[in-house]
Amino acid sequence: MYVLIALTLVFTQLSLLAFGGGNAILPEMQHQVVVVHQWMTAEQFSSMFAMAQAAPGPNMMIVPLVGWHVAGPMGLLVTSLAKFGPSSIITIYALKFWNRFKDNPLRLQFEKALKPITVGLVLISAWIIAQASVQNALLIAIAILTIALSLFKNVHPVWLMVIGAGAGVALL
């Protein structure tokens, strides 16, 4: 029972912090799950993140995976409700308020200021996942190749996952 309460508290807090999108809270999620509560290793978290990104649907599919890993079906339910419930309710009401000011110049300035913050939060998320995932020279090469193909060749993410997984299976 304690684990379910702890999962609820952690993921409710994350839900309320998820400003800028789900990936913005990834560093704190990893810290809570790996360092604070020690429910899994950094490598396990990184693997779950990779699986969640490969699955169709929202980019926060890692939340139910963590819940399942920690406490089975009840963990999946608790983490999903705790993460997606509060932020969804707040978003509904905030959007009504936000739309009242759609032509206000302050709103536009506020939105411009938030963009670099969001980029920074996503980059730190990528860095944390990379630290747990890229453990040897081959994995570093796969990560660099993935970045290069994404940036310069505009390769679809599904093909990048297939290429990376194939390289990992063939060479590791």
N, CA and C atoms as a LAMMPS dump frame, in Angstrom:
ITEM: TIMESTEP
0
ITEM: NUMBER OF ATOMS
516
ITEM: BOX BOUNDS ff ff ff
-5.0000000000000000e+02 5.0000000000000000e+02
-5.0000000000000000e+02 5.0000000000000000e+02
-5.0000000000000000e+02 5.0000000000000000e+02
ITEM: ATOMS id mol type element x y z
1 1 1 N 0.821 -1.192 0
2 1 2 C 0 0 0
3 1 3 C 0.87 1.263 0
4 2 1 N 1.991 1.224 0.763
5 2 2 C 2.891 2.373 0.819
6 2 3 C 3.398 2.738 -0.569
7 3 1 N 3.726 1.745 -1.362
8 3 2 C 4.266 1.996 -2.704
9 3 3 C 3.239 2.721 -3.556
10 4 1 N 1.968 2.329 -3.47
11 4 2 C 0.932 2.992 -4.258
12 4 3 C 0.75 4.449 -3.832
13 5 1 N 0.834 4.707 -2.542
14 5 2 C 0.742 6.082 -2.045
15 5 3 C 1.944 6.888 -2.532
16 6 1 N 3.132 6.294 -2.442
17 6 2 C 4.336 6.981 -2.912
18 6 3 C 4.249 7.266 -4.41
19 7 1 N 3.791 6.289 -5.193
20 7 2 C 3.616 6.507 -6.634
21 7 3 C 2.629 7.641 -6.896
22 8 1 N 1.538 7.661 -6.161
23 8 2 C 0.536 8.713 -6.323
24 8 3 C 1.137 10.082 -6.04
25 9 1 N 1.859 10.195 -4.953
26 9 2 C 2.455 11.486 -4.588
27 9 3 C 3.485 11.936 -5.619
28 10 1 N 4.351 11.035 -6.032
29 10 2 C 5.394 11.388 -6.995
30 10 3 C 4.776 11.828 -8.315
31 11 1 N 3.843 11.057 -8.833
32 11 2 C 3.308 11.359 -10.16
33 11 3 C 2.287 12.497 -10.154
34 12 1 N 1.648 12.756 -9.022
35 12 2 C 0.802 13.951 -8.928
36 12 3 C 1.671 15.198 -8.955
37 13 1 N 2.767 15.177 -8.222
38 13 2 C 3.701 16.314 -8.256
39 13 3 C 4.247 16.515 -9.658
40 14 1 N 4.62 15.443 -10.319
41 14 2 C 5.126 15.545 -11.685
42 14 3 C 4.061 16.106 -12.621
43 15 1 N 2.825 15.711 -12.409
44 15 2 C 1.731 16.216 -13.234
45 15 3 C 1.628 17.728 -13.116
46 16 1 N 1.776 18.226 -11.914
47 16 2 C 1.656 19.663 -11.687
48 16 3 C 2.887 20.433 -12.162
49 17 1 N 3.992 19.733 -12.345
50 17 2 C 5.225 20.37 -12.832
51 17 3 C 5.401 20.259 -14.338
52 18 1 N 4.521 19.556 -15.006
53 18 2 C 4.717 19.221 -16.421
54 18 3 C 4.471 20.406 -17.339
55 19 1 N 5.035 21.517 -17.002
56 19 2 C 4.903 22.718 -17.815
57 19 3 C 5.895 22.631 -18.959
58 20 1 N 5.432 22.749 -20.172
59 20 2 C 6.317 22.625 -21.332
60 20 3 C 6.273 21.245 -21.956
61 21 1 N 5.379 20.414 -21.493
62 21 2 C 5.252 19.083 -22.071
63 21 3 C 5.824 18.018 -21.167
64 22 1 N 5.481 16.798 -21.487
65 22 2 C 5.881 15.662 -20.662
66 22 3 C 7.377 15.467 -20.551
67 23 1 N 8.094 15.675 -21.64
68 23 2 C 9.536 15.455 -21.584
69 23 3 C 10.247 16.443 -20.672
70 24 1 N 9.605 17.566 -20.375
71 24 2 C 10.219 18.551 -19.488
72 24 3 C 10.367 18.013 -18.057
73 25 1 N 9.529 17.048 -17.68
74 25 2 C 9.617 16.498 -16.325
75 25 3 C 10.436 15.217 -16.263
76 26 1 N 10.949 14.789 -17.393
77 26 2 C 11.699 13.534 -17.431
78 26 3 C 12.886 13.51 -16.459
79 27 1 N 13.67 14.588 -16.353
80 27 2 C 14.777 14.55 -15.382
81 27 3 C 14.305 14.334 -13.951
82 28 1 N 13.228 15.016 -13.566
83 28 2 C 12.725 14.853 -12.201
84 28 3 C 12.108 13.476 -12.001
85 29 1 N 11.428 12.964 -13.035
86 29 2 C 10.863 11.612 -12.942
87 29 3 C 11.98 10.592 -12.742
88 30 1 N 13.023 10.718 -13.537
89 30 2 C 14.151 9.796 -13.419
90 30 3 C 14.782 9.912 -12.037
91 31 1 N 14.933 11.132 -11.537
92 31 2 C 15.523 11.344 -10.212
93 31 3 C 14.673 10.678 -9.121
94 32 1 N 13.36 10.894 -9.179
95 32 2 C 12.469 10.315 -8.172
96 32 3 C 12.453 8.789 -8.225
97 33 1 N 12.353 8.251 -9.438
98 33 2 C 12.201 6.809 -9.62
99 33 3 C 13.506 6.066 -9.361
100 34 1 N 14.623 6.646 -9.787
101 34 2 C 15.917 5.956 -9.693
102 34 3 C 16.668 6.312 -8.414
103 35 1 N 16.783 7.593 -8.122
104 35 2 C 17.638 8.037 -7.01
105 35 3 C 16.88 8.046 -5.687
106 36 1 N 15.748 8.722 -5.651
107 36 2 C 15.037 8.904 -4.383
108 36 3 C 14.409 7.599 -3.903
109 37 1 N 13.601 6.961 -4.736
110 37 2 C 12.867 5.769 -4.299
111 37 3 C 13.549 4.454 -4.674
112 38 1 N 14.502 4.513 -5.57
113 38 2 C 15.267 3.34 -6.007
114 38 3 C 14.356 2.196 -6.462
115 39 1 N 13.324 2.56 -7.23
116 39 2 C 12.408 1.564 -7.763
117 39 3 C 13.005 0.83 -8.964
118 40 1 N 14.035 1.42 -9.572
119 40 2 C 14.711 0.801 -10.717
120 40 3 C 16.051 1.489 -10.919
121 41 1 N 16.862 0.909 -11.784
122 41 2 C 18.162 1.497 -12.105
123 41 3 C 17.995 2.53 -13.213
124 42 1 N 19.025 3.333 -13.408
125 42 2 C 19.018 4.31 -14.494
126 42 3 C 18.92 3.61 -15.847
127 43 1 N 19.563 2.46 -15.964
128 43 2 C 19.51 1.71 -17.215
129 43 3 C 18.097 1.188 -17.489
130 44 1 N 17.426 0.709 -16.452
131 44 2 C 16.052 0.244 -16.617
132 44 3 C 15.133 1.396 -17.019
133 45 1 N 15.318 2.545 -16.378
134 45 2 C 14.513 3.719 -16.714
135 45 3 C 14.74 4.115 -18.167
136 46 1 N 15.994 4.118 -18.57
137 46 2 C 16.336 4.471 -19.947
138 46 3 C 15.714 3.492 -20.938
139 47 1 N 15.745 2.22 -20.612
140 47 2 C 15.132 1.215 -21.481
141 47 3 C 13.63 1.405 -21.573
142 48 1 N 13 1.69 -20.449
143 48 2 C 11.555 1.939 -20.469
144 48 3 C 11.226 3.182 -21.29
145 49 1 N 12.058 4.201 -21.164
146 49 2 C 11.837 5.408 -21.957
147 49 3 C 11.92 5.088 -23.448
148 50 1 N 12.907 4.281 -23.828
149 50 2 C 13.058 3.907 -25.238
150 50 3 C 11.841 3.121 -25.717
151 51 1 N 11.359 2.183 -24.9
152 51 2 C 10.161 1.419 -25.272
153 51 3 C 8.952 2.337 -25.406
154 52 1 N 8.824 3.276 -24.479
155 52 2 C 7.683 4.191 -24.507
156 52 3 C 7.723 5.071 -25.749
157 53 1 N 8.903 5.482 -26.149
158 53 2 C 9.021 6.327 -27.334
159 53 3 C 8.754 5.54 -28.609
160 54 1 N 9.038 4.261 -28.582
161 54 2 C 8.809 3.429 -29.759
162 54 3 C 7.328 3.09 -29.939
163 55 1 N 6.571 3.153 -28.859
164 55 2 C 5.148 2.804 -28.917
165 55 3 C 4.343 3.954 -29.51
166 56 1 N 3.299 3.619 -30.25
167 56 2 C 2.42 4.693 -30.731
168 56 3 C 1.658 5.306 -29.563
169 57 1 N 1.28 6.546 -29.735
170 57 2 C 0.52 7.215 -28.688
171 57 3 C 1.304 8.352 -28.082
172 58 1 N 0.853 8.835 -26.937
173 58 2 C 1.492 10.005 -26.319
174 58 3 C 2.925 9.708 -25.9
175 59 1 N 3.732 10.759 -25.842
176 59 2 C 5.143 10.565 -25.526
177 59 3 C 5.392 10.273 -24.051
178 60 1 N 4.376 10.248 -23.236
179 60 2 C 4.549 9.964 -21.818
180 60 3 C 4.101 8.551 -21.457
181 61 1 N 4.207 7.644 -22.409
182 61 2 C 3.855 6.249 -22.14
183 61 3 C 4.784 5.628 -21.101
184 62 1 N 5.873 6.307 -20.779
185 62 2 C 6.769 5.795 -19.742
186 62 3 C 6.069 5.762 -18.385
187 63 1 N 5.118 6.648 -18.169
188 63 2 C 4.432 6.717 -16.872
189 63 3 C 3.757 5.391 -16.513
190 64 1 N 2.875 4.854 -17.362
191 64 2 C 2.281 3.563 -16.995
192 64 3 C 3.302 2.431 -16.932
193 65 1 N 4.372 2.512 -17.75
194 65 2 C 5.401 1.47 -17.681
195 65 3 C 6.099 1.472 -16.322
196 66 1 N 6.398 2.654 -15.819
197 66 2 C 7.02 2.751 -14.488
198 66 3 C 6.065 2.197 -13.438
199 67 1 N 4.8 2.603 -13.518
200 67 2 C 3.815 2.105 -12.553
201 67 3 C 3.711 0.595 -12.574
202 68 1 N 3.695 0.018 -13.786
203 68 2 C 3.613 -1.444 -13.926
204 68 3 C 4.85 -2.109 -13.326
205 69 1 N 6.01 -1.554 -13.611
206 69 2 C 7.264 -2.124 -13.103
207 69 3 C 7.296 -2.114 -11.573
208 70 1 N 6.82 -1.029 -10.989
209 70 2 C 6.92 -0.865 -9.534
210 70 3 C 5.827 -1.64 -8.79
211 71 1 N 4.594 -1.622 -9.302
212 71 2 C 3.5 -2.2 -8.521
213 71 3 C 2.462 -2.935 -9.364
214 72 1 N 2.834 -3.399 -10.531
215 72 2 C 1.908 -4.185 -11.342
216 72 3 C 0.732 -3.376 -11.868
217 73 1 N -0.398 -4.045 -12.117
218 73 2 C -1.557 -3.355 -12.694
219 73 3 C -2.056 -2.164 -11.864
220 74 1 N -2.04 -2.289 -10.548
221 74 2 C -2.464 -1.165 -9.706
222 74 3 C -1.49 0.005 -9.824
223 75 1 N -0.219 -0.29 -9.962
224 75 2 C 0.772 0.764 -10.163
225 75 3 C 0.541 1.491 -11.475
226 76 1 N 0.219 0.727 -12.511
227 76 2 C -0.092 1.325 -13.813
228 76 3 C -1.282 2.276 -13.678
229 77 1 N -2.331 1.836 -13.021
230 77 2 C -3.528 2.654 -12.852
231 77 3 C -3.236 3.903 -12.027
232 78 1 N -2.555 3.727 -10.918
233 78 2 C -2.271 4.841 -10.017
234 78 3 C -1.388 5.892 -10.699
235 79 1 N -0.31 5.453 -11.333
236 79 2 C 0.585 6.429 -11.967
237 79 3 C -0.113 7.148 -13.117
238 80 1 N -0.919 6.428 -13.88
239 80 2 C -1.62 7.056 -15.007
240 80 3 C -2.6 8.123 -14.523
241 81 1 N -3.415 7.788 -13.531
242 81 2 C -4.372 8.759 -13.002
243 81 3 C -3.661 9.94 -12.335
244 82 1 N -2.611 9.65 -11.576
245 82 2 C -1.894 10.717 -10.869
246 82 3 C -1.171 11.654 -11.831
247 83 1 N -0.61 11.115 -12.898
248 83 2 C 0.128 11.947 -13.834
249 83 3 C -0.78 12.704 -14.781
250 84 1 N -1.781 12.039 -15.329
251 84 2 C -2.581 12.661 -16.377
252 84 3 C -3.821 13.386 -15.852
253 85 1 N -4.311 13.026 -14.674
254 85 2 C -5.522 13.652 -14.146
255 85 3 C -5.369 15.118 -13.769
256 86 1 N -4.502 15.435 -12.809
257 86 2 C -4.396 16.834 -12.371
258 86 3 C -4.017 17.809 -13.492
259 87 1 N -3.049 17.451 -14.307
260 87 2 C -2.632 18.376 -15.369
261 87 3 C -3.728 18.556 -16.416
262 88 1 N -4.516 17.518 -16.663
263 88 2 C -5.618 17.645 -17.627
264 88 3 C -6.688 18.599 -17.109
265 89 1 N -7.015 18.475 -15.849
266 89 2 C -8.023 19.368 -15.253
267 89 3 C -7.529 20.809 -15.259
268 90 1 N -6.3 21.022 -14.87
269 90 2 C -5.737 22.375 -14.873
270 90 3 C -5.693 22.938 -16.293
271 91 1 N -5.332 22.115 -17.251
272 91 2 C -5.255 22.562 -18.639
273 91 3 C -6.613 23.024 -19.15
274 92 1 N -7.656 22.304 -18.827
275 92 2 C -9.003 22.68 -19.274
276 92 3 C -9.349 24.087 -18.778
277 93 1 N -9.126 24.338 -17.497
278 93 2 C -9.464 25.649 -16.944
279 93 3 C -8.49 26.73 -17.402
280 94 1 N -7.22 26.401 -17.497
281 94 2 C -6.232 27.387 -17.941
282 94 3 C -6.489 27.799 -19.388
283 95 1 N -6.9 26.863 -20.211
284 95 2 C -7.171 27.177 -21.613
285 95 3 C -8.332 28.158 -21.744
286 96 1 N -9.355 27.998 -20.927
287 96 2 C -10.468 28.952 -20.944
288 96 3 C -9.967 30.351 -20.582
289 97 1 N -9.145 30.444 -19.564
290 97 2 C -8.573 31.728 -19.144
291 97 3 C -7.645 32.279 -20.224
292 98 1 N -6.784 31.416 -20.757
293 98 2 C -5.784 31.806 -21.75
294 98 3 C -6.429 32.358 -23.013
295 99 1 N -7.523 31.776 -23.439
296 99 2 C -8.212 32.208 -24.658
297 99 3 C -8.827 33.6 -24.532
298 100 1 N -9.087 34.032 -23.317
299 100 2 C -9.606 35.391 -23.117
300 100 3 C -8.592 36.447 -23.55
301 101 1 N -7.331 36.092 -23.532
302 101 2 C -6.266 37.051 -23.824
303 101 3 C -5.547 36.75 -25.139
304 102 1 N -6.246 36.151 -26.083
305 102 2 C -5.59 35.693 -27.306
306 102 3 C -4.969 36.814 -28.124
307 103 1 N -5.47 38.036 -28.02
308 103 2 C -4.919 39.151 -28.791
309 103 3 C -4.053 40.083 -27.952
310 104 1 N -3.835 39.755 -26.718
311 104 2 C -3.059 40.605 -25.83
312 104 3 C -1.566 40.478 -26.132
313 105 1 N -0.855 41.597 -26.309
314 105 2 C 0.587 41.531 -26.603
315 105 3 C 1.403 40.864 -25.492
316 106 1 N 0.948 40.969 -24.253
317 106 2 C 1.668 40.316 -23.155
318 106 3 C 1.63 38.795 -23.295
319 107 1 N 0.51 38.277 -23.793
320 107 2 C 0.411 36.829 -24.012
321 107 3 C 1.449 36.378 -25.029
322 108 1 N 1.583 37.114 -26.116
323 108 2 C 2.558 36.758 -27.148
324 108 3 C 3.983 36.811 -26.604
325 109 1 N 4.286 37.82 -25.796
326 109 2 C 5.624 37.921 -25.192
327 109 3 C 5.867 36.758 -24.228
328 110 1 N 4.855 36.406 -23.467
329 110 2 C 4.955 35.297 -22.527
330 110 3 C 5.237 33.995 -23.272
331 111 1 N 4.521 33.765 -24.368
332 111 2 C 4.725 32.557 -25.164
333 111 3 C 6.128 32.514 -25.758
334 112 1 N 6.632 33.651 -26.226
335 112 2 C 7.993 33.704 -26.773
336 112 3 C 9.027 33.373 -25.703
337 113 1 N 8.799 33.854 -24.489
338 113 2 C 9.739 33.597 -23.399
339 113 3 C 9.742 32.133 -22.974
340 114 1 N 8.615 31.463 -23.127
341 114 2 C 8.522 30.063 -22.705
342 114 3 C 9.218 29.107 -23.668
343 115 1 N 9.328 29.464 -24.916
344 115 2 C 9.916 28.556 -25.902
345 115 3 C 11.341 28.144 -25.55
346 116 1 N 12.26 29.058 -25.243
347 116 2 C 13.611 28.597 -24.908
348 116 3 C 13.675 27.796 -23.609
349 117 1 N 12.774 28.087 -22.686
350 117 2 C 12.732 27.308 -21.444
351 117 3 C 12.352 25.867 -21.762
352 118 1 N 11.362 25.701 -22.614
353 118 2 C 10.933 24.361 -23.012
354 118 3 C 12.049 23.623 -23.727
355 119 1 N 12.748 24.309 -24.614
356 119 2 C 13.875 23.682 -25.318
357 119 3 C 14.931 23.22 -24.311
358 120 1 N 15.252 24.059 -23.353
359 120 2 C 16.236 23.684 -22.339
360 120 3 C 15.81 22.473 -21.524
361 121 1 N 14.545 22.42 -21.155
362 121 2 C 14.052 21.275 -20.381
363 121 3 C 14.092 19.99 -21.199
364 122 1 N 13.771 20.072 -22.479
365 122 2 C 13.822 18.879 -23.334
366 122 3 C 15.276 18.433 -23.517
367 123 1 N 16.199 19.389 -23.686
368 123 2 C 17.609 19.03 -23.85
369 123 3 C 18.179 18.361 -22.6
370 124 1 N 17.824 18.846 -21.419
371 124 2 C 18.334 18.21 -20.199
372 124 3 C 17.736 16.811 -20.057
373 125 1 N 16.499 16.635 -20.5
374 125 2 C 15.894 15.297 -20.494
375 125 3 C 16.694 14.353 -21.384
376 126 1 N 17.038 14.837 -22.572
377 126 2 C 17.833 14.011 -23.491
378 126 3 C 19.186 13.673 -22.879
379 127 1 N 19.802 14.622 -22.217
380 127 2 C 21.112 14.394 -21.603
381 127 3 C 21.035 13.312 -20.519
382 128 1 N 20.009 13.369 -19.697
383 128 2 C 19.87 12.379 -18.616
384 128 3 C 19.657 10.982 -19.191
385 129 1 N 18.811 10.859 -20.196
386 129 2 C 18.579 9.561 -20.826
387 129 3 C 19.862 9.076 -21.497
388 130 1 N 20.59 9.986 -22.141
389 130 2 C 21.837 9.601 -22.81
390 130 3 C 22.863 9.085 -21.805
391 131 1 N 22.976 9.722 -20.675
392 131 2 C 23.938 9.282 -19.66
393 131 3 C 23.668 7.849 -19.216
394 132 1 N 22.411 7.493 -19.1
395 132 2 C 22.073 6.136 -18.665
396 132 3 C 22.153 5.126 -19.8
397 133 1 N 22.042 5.598 -21.036
398 133 2 C 21.94 4.684 -22.173
399 133 3 C 23.251 4.445 -22.897
400 134 1 N 24.065 5.439 -22.97
401 134 2 C 25.254 5.39 -23.821
402 134 3 C 26.451 5.003 -22.945
403 135 1 N 26.674 3.691 -22.828
404 135 2 C 27.647 3.174 -21.876
405 135 3 C 28.976 2.732 -22.487
406 136 1 N 29.064 2.676 -23.825
407 136 2 C 30.321 2.267 -24.445
408 136 3 C 30.46 2.952 -25.804
409 137 1 N 31.581 2.736 -26.469
410 137 2 C 31.872 3.431 -27.722
411 137 3 C 30.855 3.11 -28.814
412 138 1 N 30.406 1.875 -28.9
413 138 2 C 29.428 1.514 -29.921
414 138 3 C 28.106 2.245 -29.695
415 139 1 N 27.661 2.299 -28.458
416 139 2 C 26.41 2.995 -28.163
417 139 3 C 26.539 4.499 -28.395
418 140 1 N 27.71 5.049 -28.124
419 140 2 C 27.956 6.466 -28.43
420 140 3 C 27.866 6.682 -29.938
421 141 1 N 28.444 5.779 -30.704
422 141 2 C 28.404 5.89 -32.168
423 141 3 C 26.968 5.804 -32.68
424 142 1 N 26.168 4.904 -32.12
425 142 2 C 24.771 4.783 -32.525
426 142 3 C 24.017 6.073 -32.208
427 143 1 N 24.268 6.643 -31.039
428 143 2 C 23.602 7.895 -30.663
429 143 3 C 23.997 9.03 -31.605
430 144 1 N 25.279 9.144 -31.91
431 144 2 C 25.748 10.201 -32.813
432 144 3 C 25.177 10.007 -34.21
433 145 1 N 25.15 8.779 -34.695
434 145 2 C 24.579 8.494 -36.008
435 145 3 C 23.09 8.848 -36.039
436 146 1 N 22.391 8.534 -34.99
437 146 2 C 20.969 8.861 -34.907
438 146 3 C 20.75 10.371 -34.958
439 147 1 N 21.549 11.104 -34.193
440 147 2 C 21.446 12.571 -34.205
441 147 3 C 21.739 13.112 -35.597
442 148 1 N 22.809 12.625 -36.222
443 148 2 C 23.205 13.107 -37.546
444 148 3 C 22.124 12.808 -38.593
445 149 1 N 21.597 11.582 -38.575
446 149 2 C 20.559 11.232 -39.537
447 149 3 C 19.287 12.052 -39.312
448 150 1 N 18.988 12.356 -38.068
449 150 2 C 17.809 13.172 -37.765
450 150 3 C 17.99 14.61 -38.241
451 151 1 N 19.157 15.161 -37.945
452 151 2 C 19.399 16.572 -38.259
453 151 3 C 19.633 16.833 -39.743
454 152 1 N 20.439 15.99 -40.372
455 152 2 C 20.91 16.313 -41.71
456 152 3 C 20.215 15.548 -42.831
457 153 1 N 19.619 14.421 -42.534
458 153 2 C 18.978 13.616 -43.574
459 153 3 C 17.471 13.499 -43.378
460 154 1 N 16.961 14.006 -42.26
461 154 2 C 15.532 13.984 -41.977
462 154 3 C 14.945 12.57 -42.087
463 155 1 N 15.661 11.599 -41.519
464 155 2 C 15.204 10.207 -41.527
465 155 3 C 14.068 10.063 -40.503
466 156 1 N 13.04 9.35 -40.877
467 156 2 C 11.883 9.146 -40.005
468 156 3 C 12.318 8.416 -38.728
469 157 1 N 11.771 8.819 -37.56
470 157 2 C 12.168 8.198 -36.291
471 157 3 C 11.988 6.674 -36.249
472 158 1 N 10.98 6.145 -36.909
473 158 2 C 10.785 4.696 -36.907
474 158 3 C 11.998 4.008 -37.54
475 159 1 N 12.484 4.552 -38.654
476 159 2 C 13.662 3.967 -39.304
477 159 3 C 14.895 4.112 -38.431
478 160 1 N 15.008 5.207 -37.707
479 160 2 C 16.143 5.377 -36.803
480 160 3 C 16.126 4.317 -35.706
481 161 1 N 14.945 4.014 -35.186
482 161 2 C 14.832 2.973 -34.157
483 161 3 C 15.179 1.608 -34.728
484 162 1 N 14.712 1.337 -35.937
485 162 2 C 15.016 0.051 -36.576
486 162 3 C 16.518 -0.073 -36.824
487 163 1 N 17.121 0.965 -37.357
488 163 2 C 18.566 0.956 -37.636
489 163 3 C 19.362 0.8 -36.342
490 164 1 N 19.002 1.601 -35.323
491 164 2 C 19.712 1.528 -34.03
492 164 3 C 19.554 0.183 -33.357
493 165 1 N 18.34 -0.342 -33.349
494 165 2 C 18.113 -1.654 -32.726
495 165 3 C 18.85 -2.744 -33.488
496 166 1 N 18.812 -2.663 -34.809
497 166 2 C 19.531 -3.652 -35.63
498 166 3 C 21.028 -3.609 -35.372
499 167 1 N 21.576 -2.402 -35.302
500 167 2 C 23.006 -2.266 -35.022
501 167 3 C 23.348 -2.806 -33.649
502 168 1 N 22.49 -2.52 -32.693
503 168 2 C 22.727 -3.002 -31.329
504 168 3 C 22.694 -4.521 -31.247
505 169 1 N 21.73 -5.139 -31.908
506 169 2 C 21.607 -6.587 -31.903
507 169 3 C 22.792 -7.234 -32.639
508 170 1 N 23.148 -6.655 -33.772
509 170 2 C 24.218 -7.24 -34.587
510 170 3 C 25.604 -7.07 -33.962
511 171 1 N 25.81 -5.983 -33.258
512 171 2 C 27.159 -5.662 -32.806
513 171 3 C 27.4 -5.828 -31.309
514 172 1 N 26.362 -5.958 -30.529
515 172 2 C 26.573 -6.08 -29.072
516 172 3 C 26.567 -7.522 -28.627
